[in-house]
Amino acid sequence: MNGRSRSRSEWPEVLIMEILLQLPVKSLTRFNCICRSWCCCFQSSNFISKHHHINLKNNRLNLLCNRGMGKAGNVIPYFTQLSTEQDDFLSAKHDIQFTYFKDCGYPPGVLGPCNGLLLFYSYGQGNKSALWNPSTREFKTLPPSSIQPPSPDEYPLPGFDFAVELYSLKTDSWKEIPFTGAFPDCFDLFNTSYVNGICYWHARTEGPPPEYKHCVLSFDMAGDKFSTFPFPEFGGSLEHYWFQLLEFHGSLGIIIYPSQGNEKSFDLWVMNGAYTWTKQLCIESISGVETPLGFWKNGDLFLETSDHQLVLFEHRTGEVKETWG
């Protein structure tokens, strides 16, 4: 290079983008002002998706812990954001209060992540919803749906008609799309997962219990198409078990665990391309825990304890450890 520093224009653009993909979101935000092409690239769905998967591969986590409705007399939903950006240990990064959901009557449910974005939705007065990016802390309220959803105590009965709308971030609007087949279980509405452009829900076929059957409902975001396929045949009755959909190494996974007892065992089933299930992992007899939340590296599993604390089960050692103070 003859002692001269090489200007940005001399580097191949593809190489520059590969370098930028390795950087944290905070750095990319600062680089938005360098040039228009970089700013447009950072906002493209292709770059966002690649950057998100690189963060997952490098175990850069952004976890959001629901801390309830805030202090006494304060009805603003209160969350703490945990991060591993600096090292492998979780640390409290921010305490967050979403004033948009103040006085809704119910704390918002949280759906996602979907390419790093979270959806907050409240069934309270006004049925408010918003998107939030934990990395950039951008918060976007969504316009009201043209379909009025039922209140929390008006769950679907036999013959209840479902309607589905799809939100476009580009146009900031909703459109109704056709929906047929099994419907999401309203008692388990937030049991959902997003994997490789497809959303998955725990669902059930039509009919009163015990005639209905549990299944998985999927929605292809690219083709606007719904599909259903059965749960894994694990040798037990689903009426005595709980289950959690999640992403596992780029594939859809489902954790099945008993609904009763002080000790819990967790079986992980992973779906392959032929819509069949393979048992991937079995974790035996963990006491004091209630709900699986998701996997980290080396098969370690985040869990919620009986007293609503976040812990990590280390698969290699079989130990349950606190994740943060």
N, C-alpha and C positions, 0 to 999 in steps of 0.2 A: 504493500500500500504506500511505499515510499514516504513513510512517516506522517502521512496525512490521514486524518480520521475520515472514515467513509460516510458520506451523506446518506440520509434516509432514502433519497431517490435512487441510489445505486444498489440498494438491496432488493432482491426479488420480492414482490408484494406477497406471494404465497408464504415465503419464509417469515416475513414480518408478521403476518396473521398467525402463524403457528407459534411465534414467540408471545404475541399478545394473548393467545388463548391460555397460556400458562399463568397469567397474572391474576391477582385477586380483583374483585369487582371494584374496590375502592380505587385502585390504580387506573382501571379502564375508565371510570367516571372522570378522573382528572384529565385523561387523554382525549376526551370528547372534543375539546376545543382545538386540538392540533390541526385537524383538517376535516373537511366535510365528508370525505370518503370513509375515514375512520369512524366518524359519528354514525353514518348510515350503516356501516358494517356491524358495529356493536349492537345496533337495534334490529338486525336481521334475525329471523327465526333460526337460520342455519347456524350462525355464530353463537346465539344464545344457547341452543341445544348442545353444541359441541362443548362450550365452556362449562355448562352445567354438568355434563358427563365427566369432564376432566376433573372437576371439583369432587365429584363422587368417587372417582378412581383414586384421587389423592387424599381421600378421607377428610376433606374440608367440610365440616358440618355446620349448619345453622339450625339449631333446634329451638322450638318455641314452646315454652312451658306455660300452661294456663294457671295463673295464680289466683283465680276467682274474680270477684267483682270489686277488688280494691279494698281500701280501708273502710272502717265503719262509717256508714253514712254516705259513702261514695259508690255510686252504682256504675262507674265507668269500668269496663272490662280491663283487667290488669294481667299483663304477660311479662315474662322474662325471656330474652333471647340469649341462648347459649351458643358458644362458638368454639371451634378448634383451629382457627386460622393461624394461631401462633405455635401450637404444639399439639400433642396427642391428648391433652387434658382439657376437659370442658371447663369453660369459665363463663361467668355472667358478663355479657357484653352490653346489654341495654335492658332497662326496665321500660316497658311500653304501655301506655294507656291510649286506647282508641276512643277518643271523645265522640266520634261519629255515632257510636252505638250507645251513647248515654241515654238512660231512661227507656230503653227498648223493652224492658220487662224480663227479658231472658238474655243470658250471655250468648254471644255469637258462637255458632259452630265453626269449625275450621276444616276445610277440605284442601287436599293437596299433599305434597307439592306437585305442580305441573310445570316442568321446565324452570323450577326454582320459584314459582309464584304460588301464593296461598290465597284461597278464597274464604272470606269471612261472611257468614250469613246469619241473620237474626230472624227468628220467627215472631218476634215481638211486634209492637205497633209499627206499621209502615213496612215491615219485611225488608229491612235494609240489607244490602250486600256490597262488598268492596273487594278489590284485589290489593295484595300487598307483596312487595318484593323485599324479603328480609335482608338481602345483600346491599341494596341501594336505599332501603327504607322508603321507597316510593309507595304512596297510598293513593288508589284510584277508586272513587265511588262509582257504582254501576247504576245505570238508569233503571227505573222500575220496570218490572215485567208487565206485559199486557195481560198475562194470565194471573188471576188472583188465586194463590195457593190456599189450601185449607189451614185452619188454625191447628196448633199442636194437639188438641184433643179431638180433632176431626179426622182420624186416620181412615184410610180407604177401607170400605166394606165391599163385599161381593157386588159386582156390577159398577163399581166406581170407575170413572173414566180418567185416565192419565193424559196429561198434555205435556209436551216437551218443547222447550225453546233453547236455541243456541245463540250464545252471545258472541259478537264479533268485536274484538278490540279495535280493529281497523275502522269500522264504521260507528263504533260505540252504540250499537243497537242490538235488539233481539229479533230472532225470527223463529216461528213455529215450524217444527219438523215432524214428519210422520213417526209414530211410535206404535209397535205391536209386540206381542209376546209377553214374556215374564216382566214383572214390575219390581223395582227396588223395594226391599222390606222397609217400611216406614219406621219400624222400631230399631232399625240398624242402618239408617240412611247415610250416616257418615262413615260407614265401613266401605271405603272405596280406595282404589289405587289407580295410578296413571303410569303406564309402561309403554314406551316406544310408540307414542301417538295414539294409544288406545286407552280409554277409561273403562274400569271394571267396578261393578257393584255386586254385593250380595243381593240376590233377588229370589223370588219364588213364583211358581206358576199360579194360575188362577184357581180359585176354589177355596172353600173354608177348610180349616184344619180338621182332620189330618189329611185331607185330600190333596192339598198343594204339595209341591216338591221344591226343595231348595236347589238353587242353581246359581250360576254366575252370569250376569248380564254384561255385555261389552258394547262399547260404542267407538267405532273407528272415526277419529276426528277428520281424517282426510276424505273419506267417502261418505260421511254422515250416515253410517249404517249400523243398526243394532243387530246383535247376535246373542245366542245363549248356549251354554254348555254345562254339563253336570259337575257337581262337586266330586272330589276324589272319593273313591270307595275305601274308607279307612278301617272298616270292620266294626263300627259302632253306630249308634243312633244319634243323628244330629240334634235331636231334641234334648240330649243330655250334654251337649258340648257347645262351646262358643268358638268362633273362628274370626280370624283377622286377615284381610287381604293386604298384601304389601309387595314391594319390588324386591327381588333377590337376584343380584348380579345380572341385571338387565332382563329378567324374566318375571312373569307373574308368580307369586308365591302365596300360599295360604297356610296360616298357623292354626291348628286345631288343638283345643285344650279343654279339659273338663270344666263344667260350669259350677260344680260343687266341690267342697273339700278345702282344707287349709293348705295342702300341698298340691302344686300344679305340675303337670308334665306337658311339654309342648312338642308337637310333631309338625315339621315343616314339609309341605308338599309343593313341588315346583312343576309348572305346566310347560310342556314342550310344544313344538310347532304343530303337532298333530292333535292338539286339544286333549291330550292325555296327561295324566299326573304321575310323577315319580316322587317317592318319599326320599327326601334329601337329608333330613336331620331329625334326631330325636333327643330331647333334653328331658331328663328324668328328675322328678321330685324336687322342686324348688319351693320352699316354704315362705310365706309372707308376701307373695306377689299375686297380682290380680290380672294384669293386662299386658300382652306383648305390644310393643310400639314400633319396632323395626330393627333391622340388622345393621351392624357396623362392620369393621374389618374382622377377618379371621373367624367369622361365624359368631362373633359376640352379639348378644341380644339386649336391646334396651327394654326395660320392663317398668311398669308402674306398680308400686307396692300397695299393700292394703291401706296404708295411711297416706296414699297419694304422693309418694316421693319417687323421683326418677333414679333408677339403679341400672347397673350394667352387669349382665351375666357373662363372665369370661369363659368361653367354651373350652379353652385349652386347660384351664385350671379347675373349672367347675365352681368357681367362687362368684358370689354376688357382691359387687362393690358399689359404694356411693359414687355418684358422678361429679357432684359439685357441692360446695358448702352453702 
